[in-house]
């Protein structure tokens, strides 16, 4: 995550913490049925703010750095949506915020889901990976290139093709 994105994520997290503390305080002082009736407008607005902030933060934390090439967008998006639907994560996240009002649990669930998503994506990437040889330098090992994320495998990680730097051309002897 870039420094700017990390700062934005930190701000969203702080805002979410503030909102959850407010929810917790309200629930401790006023019965839930009264919050939903007498204070419905304020309670609904707070709930919506929590949902919006939590969603923005979750997207930032879980999918930051995930790449899917435009040619593979439909398949990649379907995989992400299927992983979300099959995991039950949305209900767990909602319970952590509105039931337990526990931001640490929320963070832990998000990180666990990200790991699950990355594992699913790795299978997707592996299915769409090819080896490419450099015919000008046949002694060099072939490069592992993923068409689904437009990256090259280098030093144990995917490096975006646009950031990959080849060694300078060799001098003829």
KOLBA-543007 format. One record per residue: x, y, z of N, C-alpha, C in turn; residue number from 1. Coordinates in steps of 0.001 Angstrom, whole numbers. Example, Ala and Ser with C-alpha at 12.3 -4.5 7.8 and 13.67 -1.06 7.14 Angstrom:
<sites>
      n_c1      n_c2      n_c3     ca_c1     ca_c2     ca_c3      c_c1      c_c2      c_c3   num
     13190     -5690      7800     12300     -4500      7800     13200     -3300      7800     1
     12850     -2250      7080     13670     -1060      7140     12900        30      7870     2
</sites>
This chain:
<sites>
      n_c1      n_c2      n_c3     ca_c1     ca_c2     ca_c3      c_c1      c_c2      c_c3   num
       863     -1167         0         0         0         0       907      1227         0     1
       578      2182      -845      1374      3403      -902      1185      4194       392     2
      2066      5126       619      1985      5941      1834       676      6733      1878     3
       265      7265       719      -982      8047       665     -2192      7153       958     4
     -2191      5952       387     -3303      5028       638     -3312      4573      2091     5
     -2134      4353      2655     -2055      3948      4060     -2611      5044      4961     6
     -2306      6288      4632     -2819      7417      5412     -4347      7462      5320     7
     -4863      7260      4114     -6319      7250      3928     -6953      6093      4696     8
     -6333      4921      4641     -6841      3760      5376     -6829      4028      6877     9
     -5765      4644      7368     -5676      4976      8795     -6783      5952      9200    10
     -7056      6934      8344     -8120      7900      8637     -9489      7220      8663    11
     -9724      6321      7697    -10994      5585      7682    -11129      4725      8933    12
    -10035      4095      9328    -10060      3246     10522    -10372      4075     11764    13
     -9741      5228     11890    -10005      6107     13032    -11464      6550     13051    14
    -11992      6897     11890    -13401      7310     11798    -14322      6155     12177    15
    -14006      4960     11700    -14823      3790     12023    -14775      3509     13527    16
    -13619      3616     14112    -13480      3433     15567    -14351      4432     16325    17
    -14307      5693     15878    -15099      6749     16521    -16590      6434     16425    18
    -17025      6015     15249    -18442      5697     15033    -18880      4494     15872    19
    -18028      3479     15964    -18366      2291     16758    -18442      2641     18244    20
    -17536      3495     18694    -17605      3932     20096    -18900      4692     20379    21
    -19303      5493     19417    -20569      6233     19565    -21750      5259     19609    22
    -21740      4264     18732    -22795      3248     18723    -22826      2513     20060    23
    -21660      2114     20536    -21556      1381     21799    -22097      2233     22954    24
    -21703      3487     22987    -22179      4405     24030    -23709      4528     23979    25
    -24253      4728     22780    -25703      4863     22633    -26428      3606     23100    26
    -25898      2452     22732    -26541      1183     23108    -26456       922     24615    27
    -25402      1396     25254    -25275      1231     26700    -26252      2130     27457    28
    -26575      3286     26873    -27418      4275     27560    -28903      4147     27227    29
    -29198      3638     26004    -30588      3627     25546    -30915      2231     24984    30
    -32061      1666     25366    -32449       363     24819    -32565       419     23284    31
    -32231      -686     22648    -32207      -749     21190    -33557      -400     20573    32
    -34651      -896     21147    -35968      -590     20582    -36273       905     20636    33
    -35774      1600     21662    -35969      3056     21756    -35095      3762     20723    34
    -33855      3266     20542    -32988      3850     19512    -33641      3735     18132    35
    -34274      2600     17868    -34869      2357     16549    -36205      3062     16343    36
    -36809      3560     17423    -38105      4239     17281    -37986      5730     17591    37
    -37761      6053     18843    -37708      7451     19260    -36543      8204     18610    38
    -35400      7529     18481    -34202      8157     17909    -33855      7557     16547    39
    -34871      7154     15809    -34670      6423     14552    -33823      7195     13543    40
    -34066      8470     13380    -33324      9246     12373    -31830      9261     12690    41
    -31488      9576     13922    -30082      9622     14318    -29435      8248     14295    42
    -30170      7245     14786    -29645      5881     14824    -29428      5348     13401    43
    -30366      5631     12518    -30244      5204     11124    -29068      5900     10448    44
    -28920      7195     10705    -27796      7942     10121    -26463      7396     10628    45
    -26378      7103     11907    -25154      6527     12468    -24866      5163     11840    46
    -25884      4336     11731    -25716      3006     11123    -25247      3116      9680    47
    -25814      4041      8941    -25394      4238      7544    -23946      4716      7460    48
    -23568      5625      8353    -22187      6105      8374    -21216      4968      8691    49
    -21607      4124      9626    -20772      2972      9956    -20642      2067      8741    50
    -21754      1769      8082    -21725       890      6893    -20848      1479      5792    51
    -21014      2744      5513    -20244      3386      4450    -18750      3393      4774    52
    -18418      3802      5984    -17015      3883      6386    -16394      2484      6436    53
    -17126      1537      6985    -16623       162      7077    -16406      -424      5683    54
    -17318      -151      4768    -17192      -650      3396    -15980       -45      2697    55
    -15819      1255      2820    -14667      1929      2202    -13353      1393      2764    56
    -13317      1219      4072    -12106       706      4719    -11846      -745      4299    57
    -12883     -1553      4277    -12735     -2974      3909    -12211     -3117      2487    58
    -12750     -2343      1572    -12269     -2395       188    -10791     -2044       119    59
    -10425     -1005       848     -9042      -555       810     -8105     -1618      1374    60
     -8494     -2230      2474     -7636     -3209      3135     -7590     -4541      2389    61
     -8723     -4978      1871     -8767     -6322      1290     -8319     -6393      -158    62
     -8575     -5379      -953     -8242     -5519     -2380     -7097     -4634     -2843    63
     -6464     -3906     -1919     -5337     -3076     -2320     -4235     -3939     -2922    64
     -3757     -3519     -4076     -2653     -4218     -4728     -3066     -5409     -5567    65
     -4328     -5780     -5518     -4790     -6898     -6336     -4967     -6400     -7760    66
     -4377     -7146     -8687     -4424     -6753    -10091     -5149     -7817    -10905    67
     -6004     -7345    -11792     -6646     -8211    -12776     -6635     -7444    -14089    68
     -6044     -8065    -15109     -5971     -7436    -16430     -7369     -7266    -17013    69
     -7589     -6212    -17795     -8909     -5984    -18382     -9451     -7196    -19155    70
     -8589     -7918    -19846     -9037     -9082    -20616     -9573    -10193    -19707    71
     -9208    -10181    -18432     -9635    -11200    -17471    -10573    -10633    -16412    72
    -11071     -9421    -16634    -11875     -8725    -15627    -13131     -9499    -15242    73
    -13865    -10003    -16217    -15110    -10717    -15889    -14837    -11918    -14994    74
    -13839    -12708    -15365    -13500    -13897    -14581    -12951    -13514    -13199    75
    -12107    -12496    -13156    -11531    -12060    -11892    -12574    -11505    -10944    76
    -13480    -10684    -11451    -14545    -10107    -10622    -15474    -11205    -10124    77
    -15797    -12158    -11004    -16650    -13281    -10585    -15975    -14071     -9461    78
    -14680    -14302     -9587    -13936    -15025     -8553    -13987    -14277     -7222    79
    -13767    -12982     -7261    -13805    -12173     -6038    -15204    -12214     -5423    80
    -16232    -12018     -6244    -17611    -12049     -5738    -17983    -13418     -5181    81
    -17566    -14493     -5862    -17839    -15845     -5373    -17131    -16104     -4047    82
    -15915    -15608     -3919    -15166    -15780     -2675    -15856    -15046     -1527    83
    -16346    -13854     -1809    -17098    -13099      -792    -18359    -13856      -395    84
    -19133    -14278     -1392    -20403    -14957     -1124    -20190    -16282      -388    85
    -19187    -17029      -789    -18952    -18335      -188    -18336    -18297      1194    86
    -17768    -17173      1555    -17056    -17091      2835    -17957    -16723      4013    87
    -19090    -16103      3736    -19944    -15615      4816    -19353    -14411      5528    88
    -18358    -13801      4904    -17625    -12709      5552    -18501    -11483      5821    89
    -19441    -11196      4949    -20245     -9986      5141    -21048    -10037      6442    90
    -21648    -11205      6735    -22400    -11348      7993    -21470    -11263      9196    91
    -20294    -11894      9079    -19333    -11847     10189    -18871    -10414     10451    92
    -18586     -9679      9375    -18148     -8291      9527    -19245     -7445     10164    93
    -20468     -7638      9710    -21597     -6895     10267    -21776     -7205     11750    94
    -21683     -8482     12118    -21806     -8870     13531    -20697     -8259     14379    95
    -19482     -8208     13820    -18365     -7666     14599    -18568     -6187     14912    96
    -19211     -5470     13992    -19423     -4035     14209    -20721     -3736     14948    97
    -21827     -4333     14507    -23123     -3986     15085    -23522     -4873     16258    98
    -22988     -6075     16328    -23302     -6971     17439    -22281     -6839     18557    99
    -21039     -7174     18248    -19995     -7146     19271    -19350     -5765     19421   100
    -19516     -4927     18407    -18937     -3576     18409    -17443     -3642     18717   101
    -16762     -4527     17993    -15353     -4819     18244    -14534     -4549     16982   102
    -13861     -3416     16949    -13076     -3016     15779    -11874     -3940     15572   103
    -11318     -4484     16655    -10190     -5406     16517    -10615     -6703     15842   104
    -11787     -7196     16194    -12329     -8384     15540    -12578     -8091     14060   105
    -13122     -6927     13780    -13370     -6509     12398    -12068     -6531     11595   106
    -11016     -5942     12149     -9712     -5921     11481     -9192     -7338     11244   107
     -9321     -8176     12230     -8850     -9555     12125     -9619    -10313     11037   108
    -10916    -10122     10982    -11738    -10766      9950    -11332    -10295      8554   109
    -11088     -8997      8420    -10674     -8457      7122     -9359     -9059      6659   110
     -8387     -9118      7560     -7080     -9661      7189     -7177    -11147      6849   111
     -7982    -11880      7599     -8195    -13298      7294     -8852    -13479      5940   112
     -9827    -12629      5646    -10486    -12714      4345     -9523    -12366      3221   113
     -8694    -11370      3424     -7706    -11003      2392     -6797    -12191      2076   114
     -6348    -12896      3103     -5497    -14070      2887     -6234    -15122      2067   115
     -7489    -15351      2393     -8307    -16324      1651     -8454    -15878       192   116
     -8725    -14610        -4     -8882    -14072     -1350     -7590    -14196     -2150   117
     -6471    -13890     -1518     -5179    -14003     -2210     -4887    -15449     -2615   118
     -5263    -16408     -1781     -5078    -17817     -2132     -5934    -18195     -3343   119
     -7176    -17737     -3349     -8072    -18006     -4488     -7525    -17354     -5756   120
     -7037    -16138     -5627     -6482    -15436     -6786     -5213    -16107     -7295   121
     -4428    -16678     -6395     -3202    -17343     -6836     -3522    -18520     -7745   122
     -4577    -19248     -7442     -5012    -20351     -8311     -5409    -19787     -9680   123
     -6134    -18695     -9676     -6554    -18015    -10905     -5330    -17549    -11696   124
     -4376    -16947    -10997     -3151    -16488    -11658     -2373    -17672    -12238   125
     -2260    -18750    -11464     -1505    -19923    -11927     -2099    -20506    -13207   126
     -3429    -20510    -13289     -4086    -21029    -14497     -3776    -20182    -15724   127
     -3408    -18951    -15500     -3196    -18008    -16596     -1756    -17512    -16667   128
      -839    -18384    -16296       587    -18044    -16298      1312    -18843    -17375   129
      2218    -18166    -18040      3015    -18803    -19101      4495    -18564    -18807   130
      5331    -19372    -19430      6771    -19159    -19364      7208    -18541    -20670   131
      8030    -17523    -20583      8509    -16843    -21783     10030    -16868    -21785   132
     10582    -17414    -22866     12034    -17481    -23004     12537    -16249    -23737   133
     13764    -15870    -23426     14433    -14775    -24120     15330    -15417    -25177   134
     14877    -15383    -26409     15608    -16077    -27476     16939    -15409    -27801   135
     17097    -14162    -27405     18396    -13506    -27605     19409    -13999    -26580   136
     18906    -14519    -25458     19770    -15015    -24383     19224    -16354    -23894   137
     19388    -17404    -24692     18818    -18702    -24332     19395    -19287    -23044   138
     20525    -18802    -22590     21114    -19304    -21341     20336    -18803    -20121   139
     19582    -17713    -20276     18774    -17195    -19170     17539    -18072    -18994   140
     17130    -18283    -17731     15909    -19076    -17515     14690    -18312    -18031   141
     13656    -19038    -18438     12437    -18354    -18902     11774    -17590    -17753   142
     11038    -16548    -18128     10324    -15748    -17133      8894    -16257    -17001   143
      8406    -16247    -15779      7039    -16639    -15477      6186    -15370    -15581   144
      5260    -15350    -16550      4431    -14166    -16793      2959    -14544    -16626   145
      2251    -13766    -15831       821    -14006    -15619        23    -13062    -16505   146
      -773    -13646    -17369     -1608    -12847    -18270     -2799    -12234    -17526   147
     -3231    -12889    -16437     -4407    -12421    -15696     -4124    -11183    -14854   148
     -2860    -10991    -14454     -2565     -9790    -13662     -1504     -8906    -14318   149
     -1036     -9332    -15493       -49     -8583    -16261      1210     -8312    -15432   150
      1695     -9390    -14786      2877     -9284    -13932      3893    -10367    -14280   151
      5101    -10136    -13839      6199    -11087    -13995      6603    -11548    -12603   152
      6817    -12860    -12453      7251    -13406    -11165      8744    -13161    -11008   153
      9104    -12396     -9986     10504    -12056     -9772     10764    -11991     -8268   154
     11784    -12689     -7830     12197    -12683     -6421     11048    -13040     -5477   155
     10234    -14028     -5861      9174    -14521     -4987      7925    -13674     -4927   156
      7749    -12750     -5879      6528    -11935     -5886      6183    -11500     -7304   157
      4928    -11137     -7484      4487    -10624     -8773      4888     -9165     -8895   158
      5554     -8832     -9985      5981     -7457    -10247      5241     -6987    -11496   159
      4518     -5867    -11415      3805     -5373    -12589      4760     -5190    -13769   160
      4300     -5603    -14942      5125     -5519    -16137      5639     -4101    -16342   161
      4815     -3118    -16080      5228     -1727    -16312      6333     -1282    -15355   162
      6536     -2008    -14270      7602     -1654    -13333      8841     -2531    -13516   163
      8689     -3585    -14309      9789     -4528    -14481     10878     -3881    -15319   164
     12091     -4005    -14833     13220     -3432    -15563     14144     -4554    -15988   165
     14328     -4658    -17262     15267     -5658    -17767     16687     -5132    -17590   166
     17593     -6071    -17525     19020     -5692    -17461     19384     -5001    -18763   167
     20333     -4091    -18734     20741     -3422    -19964     21220     -4439    -21002   168
     21037     -4087    -22239     21446     -4989    -23330     22923     -5332    -23197   169
     23251     -6550    -23523     24641     -7005    -23411     25436     -6550    -24625   170
     26669     -6248    -24355     27583     -5819    -25438     28005     -7031    -26259   171
     28060     -6867    -27546     28562     -7924    -28413     30073     -8003    -28241   172
     30619     -9220    -28277     32079     -9373    -28150     32731     -9651    -29463   173
</sites>
